[in-house]
Structure formats: structure tokens, C-alpha cells
Amino acid sequence: MNNAHRPIGIFDSGIGGLTVAQAIAQLLPKEDMIYFGDTAHLPYGDKSEAAIQAYSVKIADVLLKKGCKVIVIACNSASSAAYELLKEYVRMDAHIINVIDPMVAYVTKHFKDKQIGLIGTKRTVMSGVYTDRIKETQNNVQLKSLATPLLAPMIEEGFFNNQISHEIIGQYLSDSELLDIDALILACTHYPLIKKEINQFYNGKISILDSSEVVAQALKTHLETNSLINEQPESTKRFFVSDYTPSFEASTRLFFGEVVHLEQHRLWN
């Protein structure tokens, strides 16, 4: 198979990664896509590093066997816990893109000398990965991070754009840690689903930084630079889950506006 014709693999623990998959599909509509939702182990945000690494390697193996030319880790927790391991694991078989480095590059380019807020899972915030990567750039960006552990499970359960989500989001964003920020990084791929509510809280006065759009652009740049853009007129999308749930299938259909069939692939038999 021509390398450009090979699919793009994307994985996350649940529906959050669909925000990245949707952004990629919109920006690169001719690319074949294979999405893996590890629904048997969601959410990753409260799992140990060792567990996330084990899940990630298993999923990467599935995506490699299906011929993926690029694997996008569409999850901040997995990006911080398993990115280096996956790079070593796949070696020359595929290129790995995480959701952290493209956002760090974007922030340090556009928000030099600014105060930037960040919300994410406990694992992502406690890892300090964003703080460390931003400090390495020496662009004098001050990062103020807040763990928001209720948001991902809230979204997975379908609680967004309602009174419950408004109150929980308001409680988190009112925290003193996020005072006087110029922009807010949504450091969980679930959070674009509540981007509108977050923007309403700030009355549109700060920039809300959505990793799905930034990662899609980083992927496009990689494909163009390495002559891997697929020019075929039609593309296919396949969706795999480690545990079938009707709600995940319904969410996938809503994201892509088409009939979607989930294929179950258990990571351990």
C-alpha cells in the first residue's frame, strides 16, 4: 500500500477523542481514519501511569496492525503518561502525535509574556507536563493550572449544556487559581464539548484554546511535510471500542452526522 493511502489512527478512553477526530475529518476530509475508544477503561484521568501505558501499547498494536501511518494520542492523560513509550514501541512503523506538544507550541508562539490558565484531569495537572514543556521554551508564559476531575465523567454521562454542567463549570472556573488569565487551555479532549459554556462564563473576554483544532493542524503539517497527504477522492472511517455501549455509538453519530457502526475489539481476551 502507498504510504499516503494508509489510514490515520486516533485513540482515547472515550468520547473526548471524538473532538479531535472530528477536527481532523473536517481539515483532512480525504484521509481514511480508524478511531479506537477504550470504553472498557474510561476515564484515563484517574488511572495509574502503568495502567495507561499498558492500555496505550495494546491500542497502538491494534492500530499498527491496521496499517496506520500516524497514531494520534487524542487524550491528555495518555499523552503525558505514554507518549515517550509509544514512540519507542512503534519506532519507524508510524509517527506519533500527542495533544500536548502542538498546544505548547501554539501557546508559546501566540501568548508570550501572558498568564495562561489550564484545566484538565488530576493526572494531567499533577504530571506538570504542560508547565515543564512551556518553561523549556523560555517564552515567559506563566501557566496557572487547575485540576477539574468532575468534568470528564460529567461529559461522558451526557451532562453538558444544562443547569448541572453550568454550576459545576462555574465552581471550577471561579477558583482563585484562574484569576487574571489571558487565555484558558482545555487540557482534556472532552472539554471542547463544553467550550460554549466556558466561553459564556468568561463572556467571550478570554481566548479558549481548543487542542482538537491545534492537533488537527499539526497533523496536516506533518502529512504535508512528509508527502503523506491522501489524494483519493473518497475516505472511510472505522470506529472500534473495547466495550460496546449504545451511548457511545449515539455520540459518534452525532459528531459525524452519519450512520456509524461500532466494531468491538477487546484489548484482553
Protein Blocks (a to p, Z undefined) as FASTA:
>chain_A
ZZklpccddddfblmlmmmmmmmmmmmmmbccdddddfklccfklccfklmmmmmmmmmm
mmmmnopabdcdfbfklmmmmmmmmmmmnmmmpccddfklmmmmmmmmmmghiacddddd
fklmmnommmmmmmmnonopacdddddfklmmmmmnopahifklmmmmmmmmmpmklgoi
abdcdfbfklmmmmmmmmmmnnopaccddfklmmmmmmmmmmmmnopacfbfbdcddddd
fbdcfklmmmmmmmnopacddddddfbZZ
